[in-house]
Amino acid sequence: MKVKKALLIVDVQNDFCPAGALGVPEGDKIIPRINQYIKIFSKNKLPIFVTRDWHPKKTAHFKRFGGIWPPHCIQNTKGAYFHPKLKLPRKTIILSKGMDPKKDSYSACQAEDVNSMSLLDLLKIFGIKDIYIGGLATDYCVKYSAVDILKNGFKVKVLMDAIKGVNLKPEDSEDAIRGMVRMGAKKITLECLLTRRKKCP
């Protein structure tokens, strides 16, 4: 791996895992695989970014205030915390999104760190060109993040064995993956990454 690569983990929070307020079916099943990716990037001293929904109690994102979702990932609640089995290194850069009560903010490009730096700004500072993305959910925050990152001139690798979708409609995740690929994203798996094969699934 070269220095210009980074790992982006999207919204692996309690509320998005089974038993959470907006649980993704089997969302927790991808965590062991994400931890393997984390280990690889950490070993190679490559940046690791992780996003989280960090909503206020009142937001147009929630059904009660005109949105389509039940309340979830409300700031400083257990549901908003990262899943306890997610093994984030100390130097992981945490990016929060969804704080604006007037916006859905699905994309990691709408997230910011504790210094109000956006993901795009940080990628430029680090000299990152290639982003490996996994997490929850395939058909929402992973998709929107990947598309926005691609639109801004970066390369994206979608970690096919480390994503799960909400699937309000059964085909939503498959449609999301096709859409990301049409935009220029490449599909990759851990096996592909480890063996460095030229052709990935």
C-alpha positions as CSV (number, residue, x, y, z in Angstrom):
1,M,0.0,0.0,0.0
2,K,1.1,3.5,-0.7
3,V,0.8,6.5,1.6
4,K,-1.9,8.1,-0.5
5,K,-4.6,5.6,0.7
6,A,-7.0,5.9,3.5
7,L,-9.7,3.8,5.2
8,L,-13.2,5.4,5.7
9,I,-15.6,3.5,8.1
10,V,-19.1,4.8,7.9
11,D,-21.6,4.9,10.8
12,V,-20.9,1.6,12.6
13,Q,-23.0,2.8,15.6
14,N,-25.2,1.0,18.0
15,D,-28.4,2.4,16.6
16,F,-27.5,1.1,13.1
17,C,-26.8,-2.5,14.4
18,P,-29.5,-5.1,15.3
19,A,-31.6,-4.1,18.4
20,G,-30.7,-0.4,17.6
21,A,-33.3,2.3,16.9
22,L,-32.6,1.9,13.1
23,G,-30.9,-1.5,13.0
24,V,-29.5,-2.7,9.7
25,P,-30.2,-6.4,9.4
26,E,-26.9,-8.2,10.3
27,G,-25.2,-4.9,10.4
28,D,-23.0,-6.1,13.2
29,K,-21.8,-9.1,11.1
30,I,-19.4,-6.8,9.1
31,I,-17.6,-5.6,12.2
32,P,-15.0,-8.4,12.4
33,R,-14.1,-7.8,8.7
34,I,-13.9,-4.0,9.3
35,N,-11.5,-4.7,12.2
36,Q,-9.3,-6.7,9.8
37,Y,-9.2,-3.8,7.4
38,I,-8.4,-1.5,10.4
39,K,-5.5,-3.8,11.3
40,I,-4.1,-3.6,7.8
41,F,-4.3,0.1,7.5
42,S,-2.9,0.6,11.0
43,K,0.0,-1.7,10.3
44,N,0.8,0.3,7.2
45,K,0.5,3.6,9.1
46,L,-2.3,4.8,6.8
47,P,-5.0,7.3,7.9
48,I,-8.3,5.9,9.3
49,F,-11.4,8.0,9.3
50,V,-14.7,7.0,10.9
51,T,-18.0,8.8,10.6
52,R,-20.9,9.0,12.9
53,D,-24.4,10.3,12.8
54,W,-24.6,12.9,15.6
55,H,-28.2,14.2,15.5
56,P,-29.8,16.8,17.7
57,K,-33.1,15.7,19.4
58,K,-35.1,17.9,17.0
59,T,-34.2,17.5,13.3
60,A,-36.0,17.4,10.0
61,H,-34.3,14.0,9.5
62,F,-36.7,12.4,12.0
63,K,-40.3,11.4,11.2
64,R,-41.8,13.6,13.9
65,F,-40.3,16.6,12.3
66,G,-41.0,15.8,8.6
67,G,-38.3,13.2,7.8
68,I,-38.6,9.5,7.0
69,W,-36.6,8.0,9.9
70,P,-37.3,7.2,13.5
71,P,-35.1,9.0,16.1
72,H,-31.6,7.6,16.1
73,C,-28.0,8.4,16.9
74,I,-28.9,11.4,19.1
75,Q,-25.9,13.2,20.4
76,N,-24.3,11.7,23.5
77,T,-26.7,8.7,23.8
78,K,-25.8,5.1,23.8
79,G,-27.3,4.6,20.4
80,A,-25.0,7.2,18.9
81,Y,-21.8,5.5,20.2
82,F,-19.7,3.3,18.1
83,H,-20.4,-0.5,18.4
84,P,-18.3,-1.8,21.3
85,K,-16.8,-4.5,19.0
86,L,-15.4,-1.9,16.6
87,K,-11.7,-1.7,17.3
88,L,-10.8,1.8,16.5
89,P,-7.1,2.8,16.9
90,R,-6.3,5.8,19.1
91,K,-5.3,7.9,16.1
92,T,-8.6,7.4,14.3
93,I,-10.1,10.6,13.0
94,I,-13.7,10.9,14.1
95,L,-16.0,12.9,11.8
96,S,-19.5,13.8,12.9
97,K,-22.5,14.6,10.6
98,G,-26.2,15.3,10.8
99,M,-25.9,18.1,13.4
100,D,-27.7,20.6,11.1
101,P,-31.4,20.1,12.0
102,K,-32.4,21.2,8.5
103,K,-30.3,18.6,6.6
104,D,-30.2,14.8,6.3
105,S,-26.4,14.8,5.8
106,Y,-26.0,11.2,4.6
107,S,-22.6,11.9,3.1
108,A,-19.2,11.7,4.9
109,C,-18.4,14.9,2.9
110,Q,-20.8,16.7,5.1
111,A,-19.1,15.5,8.2
112,E,-16.4,17.4,10.2
113,D,-13.8,16.7,12.9
114,V,-13.5,18.4,16.3
115,N,-11.7,21.3,14.6
116,S,-14.6,21.7,12.1
117,M,-12.4,20.4,9.3
118,S,-14.3,18.5,6.6
119,L,-13.4,15.1,5.2
120,L,-12.5,16.7,1.9
121,D,-10.1,19.2,3.6
122,L,-8.5,16.4,5.6
123,L,-8.0,14.2,2.5
124,K,-6.2,17.0,0.8
125,I,-4.1,17.8,3.9
126,F,-3.0,14.1,4.1
127,G,-2.4,13.9,0.4
128,I,-5.0,11.1,0.0
129,K,-6.0,10.0,-3.5
130,D,-7.6,6.6,-2.9
131,I,-10.3,5.9,-0.3
132,Y,-11.4,2.5,0.8
133,I,-14.9,2.7,2.2
134,G,-17.0,0.3,4.3
135,G,-19.7,0.4,6.9
136,L,-23.4,1.2,7.2
137,A,-25.6,1.5,5.3
138,T,-24.8,0.5,1.7
139,D,-27.8,2.2,0.2
140,Y,-27.6,5.5,2.2
141,C,-24.5,6.8,3.9
142,V,-22.0,4.6,2.2
143,K,-23.5,5.4,-1.2
144,Y,-23.8,9.1,-0.7
145,S,-20.3,9.3,0.7
146,A,-18.7,7.3,-2.1
147,V,-20.5,9.4,-4.8
148,D,-19.6,12.7,-3.2
149,I,-16.0,11.6,-2.8
150,L,-15.8,10.5,-6.5
151,K,-17.4,13.8,-7.6
152,N,-14.5,15.6,-5.9
153,G,-11.9,13.8,-7.9
154,F,-10.8,11.0,-5.5
155,K,-10.7,7.3,-6.2
156,V,-13.0,5.0,-4.3
157,K,-12.8,1.3,-3.4
158,V,-16.0,-0.2,-2.0
159,L,-15.3,-2.9,0.6
160,M,-17.8,-5.5,-0.6
161,D,-17.4,-7.7,2.4
162,A,-17.7,-4.9,4.9
163,I,-21.0,-3.2,4.0
164,K,-24.6,-3.9,4.7
165,G,-27.8,-2.1,3.6
166,V,-31.1,-0.9,5.1
167,N,-33.0,-2.1,2.0
168,L,-36.3,-0.4,2.4
169,K,-36.8,-2.0,-1.0
170,P,-35.1,-5.4,-1.5
171,E,-33.0,-4.2,-4.4
172,D,-31.8,-0.9,-2.8
173,S,-28.3,-2.1,-1.9
174,E,-27.7,-3.7,-5.3
175,D,-28.9,-0.5,-7.0
176,A,-26.6,1.5,-4.7
177,I,-23.6,-0.6,-5.6
178,R,-24.3,-0.4,-9.3
179,G,-24.7,3.4,-9.0
180,M,-21.3,3.7,-7.2
181,V,-19.6,1.6,-9.9
182,R,-21.2,3.7,-12.7
183,M,-19.7,6.8,-11.0
184,G,-16.2,5.1,-11.1
185,A,-16.0,3.2,-7.8
186,K,-14.2,-0.1,-7.8
187,K,-15.3,-3.2,-5.8
188,I,-12.8,-4.9,-3.6
189,T,-12.7,-7.6,-0.9
190,L,-10.2,-8.4,1.8
191,E,-8.9,-11.4,-0.1
192,C,-8.3,-9.2,-3.1
193,L,-6.5,-6.6,-1.0
194,L,-4.2,-9.2,0.7
195,T,-3.3,-11.0,-2.5
196,R,-3.1,-7.8,-4.5
197,R,-4.7,-9.4,-7.5
198,K,-5.3,-7.1,-10.4
199,K,-8.9,-8.2,-11.0
200,C,-11.2,-7.9,-8.0
201,P,-14.9,-8.9,-7.7
